[in-house]
Amino acid sequence: QSEPHRAVVEGRYVIHHDGSGGVALGHYDPARTLIIDPLMTYSTLVGANNFNAATAIAVDSAGAAYIAGYTDSDALPTANPAQNFNLGSVEVFVAKLNPAGTTLEYCTYMGGSNDDRGYGIAVDSSGSAYVTGTTTSPDFPTRYPEQSSLQGSRNAFVFKLNALGDMLEFSTFLGGSGADTGYGIAIDVLGNSYIVGDTTSLNFRDRKSVV
């Protein structure tokens, strides 16, 4: 008996409104058996002891993955770091994986002595990573800041790492006298940063990101 004819069905990954993942399918004959067999290119763990949360990911044109999040671990596997230690209770981390997922090209902490969390990441054409999130640390590291100090109980932050991940190109607080959080970030072709988030600050004012 000859094998039945097989037909390729178009499909793509989708994220649903509740945050769950799934597969959207093109036209197919529901009377026939459907086999969904996606290929996994790689899967890996990044982290250390205690709690580690990856909250954002970006991919460059070569296929390298950039991950941002936060951790209370004091033994993160740092590689070529801009900051090689956890200074506070919860710290931002940023990591870059090579396109095959086999090597950490860099992995760094970033933060001050209190609670710092990364929620958004974007990558420009030169491989520099831009990260936003929220911090309660008055000593969060700044460089060429648009806002040099913590103004409220919690401010958003924006920072840019160079392509090697071992140096801050800029870092700034962003917020008012309340609580402010950056959740997402995008970069245009000129390197301007666009941040979205939320605030309880009545004195949060229009600002331009530092580039």
Long-range contacts (C-beta under 8 A, 24 or more apart in sequence): 9-34, 11-36, 13-38, 41-101, 42-100, 42-101, 42-102, 43-101, 44-97, 44-101, 44-102, 46-77, 46-95, 46-97, 46-104, 46-107, 47-71, 47-73, 47-76, 48-73, 48-74, 48-75, 48-76, 48-77, 49-73, 49-74, 49-75, 50-74, 52-76, 52-93, 55-117, 55-118, 55-119, 55-120, 56-118, 56-119, 56-120, 56-121, 56-131, 56-184, 57-121, 58-121, 58-122, 58-123, 58-129, 59-123, 60-123, 60-127, 61-125, 62-99, 63-99, 64-96, 64-97, 64-98, 64-99, 64-105, 64-127, 65-96, 65-97, 65-99, 65-101, 66-94, 66-95, 66-96, 66-97, 66-121, 66-123, 66-129, 67-93, 67-94, 67-95, 67-96, 67-97, 67-121, 68-92, 68-93, 68-94, 68-118, 68-119, 68-120, 68-121, 68-129, 68-131, 68-133, 69-93, 69-117, 69-118, 70-116, 70-117, 70-118, 70-133, 71-109, 76-107, 76-109, 77-104, 77-107, 78-107, 78-108, 78-109, 79-104, 79-105, 79-106, 79-107, 80-105, 80-106, 80-107, 80-108, 80-164, 80-165, 80-166, 81-106, 81-107, 81-108, 81-109, 81-165, 81-166, 82-108, 82-110, 82-161, 82-165, 82-166, 82-167, 82-168, 83-108, 83-109, 83-110, 83-111, 83-141, 84-108, 84-109, 85-109, 86-111, 87-111, 87-112, 87-113, 87-137, 87-139, 88-112, 88-113, 88-114, 88-115, 88-116, 88-137, 89-114, 89-115, 90-115, 90-116, 90-117, 91-116, 92-116, 92-117, 92-118, 92-131, 92-133, 93-118, 94-118, 94-121, 94-129, 94-131, 94-161, 94-165, 96-129, 96-165, 105-165, 106-164, 106-165, 106-166, 107-165, 108-161, 108-165, 108-166, 110-141, 110-159, 110-168, 111-135, 111-137, 111-140, 111-141, 112-137, 112-138, 112-139, 112-140, 112-141, 113-137, 113-138, 113-139, 114-138, 116-140, 116-157, 119-181, 119-182, 119-183, 119-184, 119-197, 120-182, 120-183, 120-184, 120-185, 120-195, 121-185, 122-185, 122-186, 122-187, 122-193, 123-187, 124-187, 124-191, 125-189, 126-163, 127-163, 128-160, 128-161, 128-162, 128-163, 128-169, 129-160, 129-161, 129-165, 130-158, 130-159, 130-160, 130-161, 130-185, 130-187, 130-193, 131-158, 131-159, 131-160, 131-161, 131-185, 132-156, 132-157, 132-158, 132-174, 132-182, 132-183, 132-184, 132-185, 132-193, 132-195, 132-197, 133-157, 133-181, 133-182, 134-179, 134-180, 134-181, 134-182, 134-197, 135-173, 140-171, 140-173, 141-168, 141-171, 142-171, 142-172, 142-173, 143-168, 143-169, 143-170, 143-171, 144-170, 144-171, 144-172, 144-210, 145-170, 145-171, 145-172, 145-173, 145-210, 146-172, 146-174, 146-207, 146-208, 146-209, 146-210, 147-172, 147-173, 147-174, 147-175, 147-207, 148-172, 148-173, 149-173, 151-175, 151-176, 151-177, 151-201, 152-176, 152-177, 152-178, 152-179, 152-180, 152-201, 153-178, 153-179, 154-178, 154-179, 154-180, 154-181, 155-180, 156-180, 156-181, 156-182, 156-195, 156-197, 156-199, 157-182, 158-182, 158-185, 158-193, 158-195, 158-209, 158-210, 160-193, 170-210, 170-211, 172-209, 172-210, 174-207, 174-209, 175-199, 175-201, 175-204, 176-201, 176-202, 176-203, 176-204, 176-205, 177-201, 177-202, 177-203, 178-202, 178-204, 180-204
